Structures are given as C-alpha cells and as structure tokens.
C-alpha cells in the first residue's frame, strides 16, 4: 500500500473529468489536482510554451511527493508527453493512448472522429496511436478552439444557446459522414457532452479523461501503489478560486468550497 497522493493536472477545469472517475473507481486515494486557470488555454500555444507549462505543473505536483501523475490535458499529452515523461521516475499517464484504445474497441465500422485543441489535432497524436492499433481505421479530425473557453466560462450545460452555436459549427460536418465513434480528445469537452449528444445522438462518445482514469487503475496496481485509507482531494489553481469552486461543484456534483487554493505557478 502506498498512501502518497495521485497528482493530476490540466490547463483548467477539464481535468476534473479524470478526477471524477478516479474518485469513483478509487475512493480510497488522495488526489492533488492543479488547474492552470491563469494560462488556459494551452491548445493555442506553441510546443516550447506547452512543454514549459507542463514541466512547471509537474514540478508543483512533485512538491506533494505524488506517486503517479495523470496528464489530464489532451494538448500536453499530444504534444509534450514523451519529453515530460523522460524526466520522471514515477508512472505518468496521458490521455491519448487510453482514449484511442477505447475508440478502437468501441467502433463497429472502423470510422472514428477526433475532436481536440488546435495543437492536439495538429500533432496527429491521436491518428498515430489509432493506426498503430488498427491500421485500417478511418479517422476524421476537427479542432474545436472555442470549446475550452466556453467551458472555462461556464457555458457547457445542455440547452445553452452559445454552446449550441459553437457545437454546430464544429459538429455539423460529422452528421451523416459515417463516423460511429467520437473521441472527445480534450478533457474539457466532456463537460459539453450533453450539447454534443444532442447534435450527434447515435455516435459513441469516448471521454478521454474518464478513459485515462480507468487506465490508471491497473498501472497503479501493477506498481504496488494502490491505497484504501485516503479519499481526500485538494484543488489548486493559478487564478481566481471562486469561479473554479462554482463550476467544479456543478460538474463534480458536490461542493468544493474551501478546498481550492491559488498557487503562483511561475515559481516552479
């Protein structure tokens, strides 16, 4: 048994999709979550900036002696995973391989859609992993740069007209094209799941954050890192705590008031 916490980071709220699933699957684990809300979005940045931000996020989490790190960010997982993983001796898990694997298992016709940030889609990371598993798979990818700011500002609930307009802009081209499985490759996007399902009701949705949390369980088990005597989650952000508390409480379906602290991430 290892009672050290699991570290999770993202550019903002999106990584809560992984936290929510971790809390369900591993209720005895302590979790430290960092959301870089002061520098969101990562998906419009260049590779060097993404790598710099990711290393600062990781160095902050390491101050808690975490036993594993989940990169709950599609952009970092796509663009900088290998570089940051090379600096660590503890398990590190990104979102690309778990989501791609789940999509290949779910598709019936071999035609998979991928939604992600501009950086993630531009990297071709999801396509590379999907084709390594299923060389004959067809893939249709779409960058959705408006989705992250919509989520960060609370425009993600089903029925929100602004979210619906943006979703139609990105998703209407998927109607009738044959895609039967859609990867929400940025962990912010599952917060818009209801809006997305209203437009594409028959498509299998793959939640990258949730799939990554599921993938973490056997990795922790194989390394003898599981614990059942914790269950506390601490939240840290790099900007205003109030908005994060409010929106996180809506998504996690329980209040996080008083459990969110601000950190000066540039120090790390």
N, C-alpha and C positions, 0 to 999 in steps of 0.2 A: 504494500500500500504506500502511496506517495501523496501526502496531503498538500503539497505545493499547488498553487492555482494554475489554471489554464489561461494563457493570455490570448486575447482576441483583438484585432484592430481593423478599422476601416476608415475611409475618409469622412464618415459621418454616421448617420442613422442606419445605413444599410446593413452593417454587420450584426445588427440586432436579429436579423433573420437566422443567423447561425447561433446566436446566444439563446434565442427562444427554443430552438431544437436541442441544444446542449442541455438546457435546464430540464427539458422533458426526458431526454434519454439518460442523463447523468445527474440526477437530483442531488447526489452527494458530493459533487465537485464545486470547489470555489472557482470563480471566474473573475478575471480583471479585464474590463473592456475599455478600449480607448477609441474614441471617435474624433477624428481630426476636423472638427466642425469649423475651425478658423481658416482652413485652407481647402475646404471642399469647393469644387470637385477636383479629383485627381485626373479624371479622364480626358481633360483638355490640355494637360501638361506634356512636356517632352520627357524622353526617357531619363535623362540625367536628374531632372527635378523629381520624378516619380521615385527613382532609386534613393535619392537623398531623403525624401519624406518617409519612405518605408523604413530606412535604417534608423531615423530618429524615433519613429513609432516603436520599433523593436527595442531600441536601447532603453526607452522609457519602460516598456513592459518588463524588461530584464531586471529592473530595479526591484521587482516583486519576486524575484527568484522563481519565475514561472517554469513549469516542467515541460510545456509544449506551447507552440504559438500557432494560432489559426489566422491566416491572412484572409480575412472575410471581405476582400476587396477584389473585384474582378480585374480592375486595372493593374494593380500591383501583381496579382497572380499571373496575369498575361504578359506583362512587360518586364518585371523585375524579379520573378520568383527564383530563378537559378542563382542570380547574383547574391540575393539576401540569404538564401538557404546555405550558400557556401560559407557564410560567416558564423553559422550556428552549429552547436553540438547536440542540441535538443531537437525532438521531432518538430517539423514545420509543415503545415498542411495548407495548400492553396485551394481555390475553388474550381479551377479549370478541369483537372482530371476527374474529380468526383461528379461534376455536372455533365461532362462529356460522356462518361461511362454510363450514367443513369439514362441519358438520352438515347444512347445506342441500345440499351436494354429495353427502353420503352417503345421505340419506334416500330411500327409494323410494316411500313413501306420504304423505310430507309431514307426518307427525306426529312431533314432536321433543320429547324430555324434557330438562329442565334441572335439575341439582342444583347447589346453591350455598349460601353462608352466608346468614344471615337478612338482612344488609344488601344483599348482591348480588341476592338474589331480590326483596327489597322495592323495589329501584331500578328493576326492569323493564328493565335494560340489555340483557340477552340477548334478550328478546322484541322490543325495539325494533329491534335490528340484524337479527335473523332476518326480521322482517316487512319491513324495508327491502330485503332481498334477495329474499324470497319472500312476497309479501303474503298468499297463501292458506294459508301454513303454519299448522298447528295446533300449539299448544305446551302442555305440561303441566309446571309448575314445582314444585319441592319444596325447601324449606330443610332442611338437614341439620346442625344446630348441634353435634351430638355428634361428627361425623366429624373435625374438626380436633383437638380434644383427644385423641381416640383415636390419631391418627397421631403427634402430638407425644409421646405416652407409649409409643409402640412397639406399639400394638395394631392392626396393619394387615396382618399376614400371613394368608394363606388358612388357614382352619381355626381361627382364634382365635374362641372362643365369644363373647367380649364384642363383638367387631367384628361377628360374625354377627347377634347380637341387635339391635344398633343398625341394621344394614343392613336387616334385615327390617322394622323399624319404619318406615323411610322408603321402602323399595322395593316392598313387597308390593302397594301400590296401583297400581304400574306393570304388574303381571302381567295379561296379557290385555286391557289397555286400548287396545292398538293402536299404542303408541309403538314405532317401529322403530329410532330413533337417540337416544342419550342423551349429553348434554354433561355431563362432569364439570367443572363451571364454577369450582370452587375447585381450585387446583393441589395441594392436599393429597390430594384424593380419588383420583387415580390410584394412590396408594400402596395403596389399598384395592381396586384393580381386580380382583384375584382373588376377593375376597369378593363384590363386586358382580356379576361374571360368573357366579358360582355361583347367584345368585338370578335373574338375567336373562340366561340363556345365549345367547339368539338376538338380542339387541339390539346394534346397532352402537355401540361406545363411542368417544366423542370426548374425547381427553385435551387439556385446554386448554393445559397447559404445553408439551407436545410440539408442538402446532399453532402456538403462539406462536414457538417456536424456529425452526420451518420458515419462518414468515412473516418472521422477522428476516433470513434469508439474502438474499433479493432486495433488501431495503431497504438493507442494508449494501453490497451490490454496486452498486446504483444510485448510492449516495453516495460510491463510491470508498473504502470503509472496511475492506475485507477485508484480512486478513493471513494469512500461512502460515509465520511464523517464531516463533510463540509456543507455546502449548499448556499454560500453567500456570494453575491455578485456585486462588485464595485464598478462604478462607471466613472470615466474621466473624459473630458472634452477639452478642446483648445479654444473654445469661445463661450458664448453665453450658455449657462446651465439651465435657465428657465425653459427655453424653447425645447431643449433636448428632453428635459424631465416630462414636459407635457406630451410631446409626440411619442416618446418611448413608452410612456404609460398607456397610451392608446394602443400601440402596437403589441406590447407585451401583455396587455390586458391585466396589469396590476400596477399600482403606483410605484414610482421610483423616487418620489420626493425625498430630498435629504440624502440620497445615495449617489449624487452626481457632484464631482469636483472638477474645477478648472485647473489645467496644468499649462505651464509655459513650455511648449514642446520644442521650441527653438533652442532650448538649453541642452538638448540631448543629441 
